[in-house]
Amino acid sequence: MELTKIRNWSDDELKIEEVKASEQLFRIRFQAKLGQNEGVKKLRELRKDIARIKTVARERAIGIHGAAPVAVSAAPVKAKKTKKEAK
């Protein structure tokens, strides 16, 4: 899945798709334990898709959308006086 497609989903769609992908991942892991090795590539894809979905959901929860957070100081900023103002 592409990240741009995931970002266009609503919050409800994100939850639904995460549940679907998690269930599918469980089934593929179960099949792998039974000796069916056909889903190895799909397993890797699903793990990455789930991570992408969770990342987008977390970005929305904390209010960022791909931009780096800006550090804000809690201390008030004092204006520096120039030499002329000090006299």
Residue pairs with C-beta under 8 A, 6 or more apart in sequence:
1 49
1 52
3 52
3 56
6 14
6 17
6 52
6 53
6 56
7 56
7 65
9 17
9 56
11 57
11 60
14 53
14 56
14 57
15 57
17 53
18 50
18 53
18 54
18 57
21 46
21 49
21 50
21 53
22 50
24 46
25 43
25 46
25 47
25 50
28 39
28 42
28 43
28 46
29 43
31 38
31 39
32 39
32 40
32 43
59 65
59 66
